[in-house]
Amino acid sequence: MLDNKIFTCEVYYDSEKQSQYGDGRKKVIFYIESVYGDILLHGKGIGESELREKTKEIFNLVSEKEFPSAFGMRYGYEVIPFDPHVKVDYVIDLDTHWVYKPVYNT
């Protein structure tokens, strides 16, 4: 099992201008909602079906409490400071194991 340490990094995120990788893929932000605390992860862009697969894979390996660290380490996502005003690309609800794309009013 993994330890519960979560390593944070100082990242400035402008929610209006997502940066991109050299191949044109956007970076994404995941909001992980949990009874253990809400967390934001960011990294390379993936689609909803791929995210669901990766989420299931991690749930088969670790508990909900260890999920953010395990997911981040396994797939190269970084924890960023939590800000409830950041518009996220996907939400992962650890209590229900539900993955969805939020809808924002513009």
Sine and cosine of phi, psi and omega as CSV:
sin_phi,cos_phi,sin_psi,cos_psi,sin_omega,cos_omega
0.00,0.00,0.38,-0.92,-0.01,-1.00
-1.00,-0.03,0.44,-0.90,0.08,-1.00
-0.98,0.21,0.18,-0.98,-0.10,-0.99
-1.00,-0.04,0.19,0.98,-0.01,-1.00
-0.96,0.29,0.73,-0.68,0.06,-1.00
-0.89,-0.46,0.84,-0.54,-0.04,-1.00
-1.00,-0.05,0.81,-0.59,-0.01,-1.00
-0.98,-0.21,0.38,-0.93,0.05,-1.00
-0.74,-0.67,0.46,-0.89,0.04,-1.00
-0.99,0.12,0.95,-0.30,-0.02,-1.00
-0.77,-0.64,0.78,-0.63,0.12,-0.99
-1.00,-0.05,0.78,-0.62,-0.02,-1.00
-0.83,-0.55,0.85,-0.53,0.08,-1.00
-0.99,-0.12,0.95,-0.33,-0.10,-0.99
-0.90,0.43,-0.29,0.96,0.01,-1.00
-1.00,0.07,-0.33,0.94,-0.08,-1.00
-0.72,-0.69,1.00,0.04,0.05,-1.00
-0.95,0.30,0.70,-0.71,0.05,-1.00
-0.97,0.24,0.27,-0.96,-0.02,-1.00
-0.80,-0.60,0.40,-0.92,0.15,-0.99
-0.98,0.19,0.23,-0.97,-0.01,-1.00
-0.85,0.52,-0.46,0.89,-0.02,-1.00
-1.00,0.01,0.17,0.99,0.07,-1.00
1.00,-0.02,-0.13,0.99,0.04,-1.00
-0.94,0.33,0.70,-0.71,0.05,-1.00
-0.98,0.21,0.47,-0.88,0.20,-0.98
-0.98,0.19,0.50,-0.87,0.01,-1.00
-0.85,-0.53,0.34,-0.94,0.09,-1.00
-0.85,-0.53,0.77,-0.64,0.08,-1.00
-0.96,-0.29,0.70,-0.71,0.12,-0.99
-0.98,-0.19,0.89,-0.45,0.02,-1.00
-0.98,-0.18,0.92,-0.38,-0.03,-1.00
-0.99,-0.12,0.81,-0.58,-0.09,-1.00
-0.44,-0.90,0.46,-0.89,0.11,-0.99
-0.89,0.45,-0.38,0.93,-0.01,-1.00
-1.00,0.09,-0.08,1.00,-0.01,-1.00
0.79,-0.61,0.57,-0.82,-0.01,-1.00
-1.00,0.07,0.63,-0.78,-0.12,-0.99
-0.67,-0.74,0.54,-0.84,0.15,-0.99
-0.93,-0.37,0.72,-0.69,0.11,-0.99
-0.87,-0.49,0.57,-0.82,0.09,-1.00
-0.68,-0.74,0.44,-0.90,-0.01,-1.00
0.18,-0.98,-0.40,-0.92,-0.11,-0.99
-0.89,0.47,0.58,-0.82,-0.03,-1.00
-0.95,0.32,0.68,-0.73,0.10,-0.99
-0.65,-0.76,0.32,-0.95,0.03,-1.00
-1.00,0.09,0.21,-0.98,-0.05,-1.00
-0.89,0.46,-0.65,0.76,-0.02,-1.00
-0.93,0.38,-0.63,0.78,0.05,-1.00
-0.91,0.40,-0.63,0.78,0.04,-1.00
-0.89,0.46,-0.67,0.74,0.03,-1.00
-0.87,0.49,-0.67,0.74,0.03,-1.00
-0.89,0.46,-0.73,0.68,-0.02,-1.00
-0.91,0.42,-0.61,0.79,0.02,-1.00
-0.90,0.44,-0.72,0.70,0.03,-1.00
-0.87,0.49,-0.66,0.75,0.00,-1.00
-0.87,0.49,-0.70,0.71,-0.01,-1.00
-0.93,0.36,-0.64,0.77,0.04,-1.00
-0.87,0.49,-0.49,0.87,0.04,-1.00
-0.96,0.27,-0.26,0.96,-0.05,-1.00
-0.97,-0.23,-0.58,0.81,-0.12,-0.99
-0.68,-0.74,0.15,-0.99,0.03,-1.00
-0.99,0.16,0.16,-0.99,0.04,-1.00
-0.87,0.49,-0.60,0.80,-0.02,-1.00
-0.90,0.44,-0.58,0.82,-0.03,-1.00
-1.00,0.00,-0.14,0.99,-0.11,-0.99
-0.82,0.57,-0.78,0.63,-0.06,-1.00
-0.84,0.53,-0.71,0.71,0.00,-1.00
-0.91,0.42,-0.71,0.71,-0.03,-1.00
-0.91,0.42,-0.70,0.71,-0.01,-1.00
-0.89,0.46,-0.72,0.69,0.00,-1.00
-0.88,0.48,-0.72,0.70,-0.02,-1.00
-0.93,0.38,-0.67,0.75,-0.07,-1.00
-0.93,0.37,-0.62,0.78,-0.11,-0.99
-0.93,-0.38,0.10,1.00,0.11,-0.99
0.98,0.20,0.54,0.84,0.06,-1.00
-0.98,-0.18,0.54,-0.84,-0.03,-1.00
-0.94,-0.35,0.57,-0.82,0.10,-0.99
-0.98,0.22,0.72,-0.70,0.10,-1.00
-0.87,-0.49,0.36,-0.93,-0.02,-1.00
-0.83,0.55,0.71,-0.70,-0.04,-1.00
-0.94,0.34,0.73,-0.68,0.06,-1.00
-0.62,-0.79,0.91,-0.42,-0.06,-1.00
-0.92,0.40,-0.18,0.98,-0.03,-1.00
-1.00,-0.06,-0.11,0.99,0.01,-1.00
-0.96,0.30,0.73,-0.68,0.08,-1.00
-0.99,0.13,0.88,-0.48,-0.06,-1.00
-0.99,-0.14,0.35,-0.94,0.01,-1.00
-1.00,0.09,-0.60,0.80,0.00,-1.00
-0.58,-0.81,0.45,-0.89,0.10,-1.00
-0.90,-0.44,0.72,-0.70,0.11,-0.99
-0.90,-0.44,0.93,-0.38,0.01,-1.00
-1.00,-0.05,0.93,-0.36,-0.08,-1.00
-0.96,0.27,-0.40,0.92,-0.02,-1.00
-0.96,0.26,-0.56,0.83,-0.04,-1.00
-0.94,-0.33,-0.13,0.99,-0.08,-1.00
0.88,0.48,0.58,0.82,-0.04,-1.00
-0.98,-0.21,0.72,-0.70,0.05,-1.00
-0.88,-0.47,0.78,-0.62,0.02,-1.00
-0.48,-0.88,0.30,-0.95,0.04,-1.00
-0.98,-0.19,0.88,-0.48,-0.02,-1.00
-0.95,0.32,0.41,-0.91,0.05,-1.00
-0.94,-0.35,0.79,-0.61,0.00,-1.00
-0.93,-0.37,0.66,-0.75,0.12,-0.99
-0.99,0.14,0.78,-0.62,-0.02,-1.00
-0.99,-0.15,0.00,0.00,0.00,0.00
